[in-house]
């Protein structure tokens, strides 16, 4: 009986020792993941910072605080009302990029570094935007981001936190200001469109005027050249005719005959109601009559004188043409030996 009791006690003791050993090992061995850090306190005082990997602690003496993420973190803060220099309330959303660089300082220098960064961002943002009007605040985001990052980085340095970037996600002015801005932008766009349309119309008018000017110049040059060529042609024709007339040496009879041929053409005009017969015409007719009446013994026709042709004449109201003397009987032909 006593042996069985001793055996049971031994087994219980062994189990207790095994459990104790397991608990000691569990509390002594710590595995820290990558990109995290653990702060160890020994008897309530900071002892060391555990690096990623396998670490050993003294059981029941050392205590490790919650792990701290050492990666860069992104936090988006809710919209904050900010008053600008021209007394307009705008709502600004901010995004902060920060990273814990010292786990000990982030643990012991401040209680809640994330809340501290949020409050510091809000106060700094109000100070920076409060010195700007609405238009400057809307167009100076890079300047605001730079000022916020400098102030936050200086303030959070002793907390073991480094602020990398601060971005303004949205700047929302009041609805009335948004309507006014939309109307202003619409007016600016209409103004630009009107200016561009006017400039286009101006350029089109200038180009059309330039084209009309060039066309008029070219037409004038063409007319001038055509008139010069026409005048040169007429001059050459007159010179040719004049030279032919002088070379042919016409007599008064031929000229009188030409006078008679031109009279019907003069009478063909619908406005020829009054004829003015020059005094030279009567002398020419006398010469023609004398030429027809005088016998010609030789000539290109072999001595045969053709009968005269009396052209139709119309008496003019200003002068009376005497009747022509009837032609004489034709002279019998006479043969002339050919040369």
Secondary structure, DSSP 8 states (H G I E B T S, - for coil): -HHHHHHHHHHHHHHHHHHHHHHHHHHHEEEE-TTEEEEEEETTEEEEEE-SEEEE--TTTEEE---EE-SEEEEEEEEEEEE-TTS-EEEEEEEEEEEE--HHHHHHT-S-HHHHHHHHHHHHHHHHHHTS-HHHHHH-HHHHHHHHHHHHHHHHGGGTEEEEEEEEEEEE--HHHHHHHHHHHHHHHHHHHHHHHHHHHHHHHHHHHHHHHHHHHHHHHHHHHHHHHHHHHHHHHHHHHHHHHHHHT--HHHHHHHHHHHHHHHHTSTT-------HHHHHHHHHHHHHHHS----STTSS-------------SS---------------------
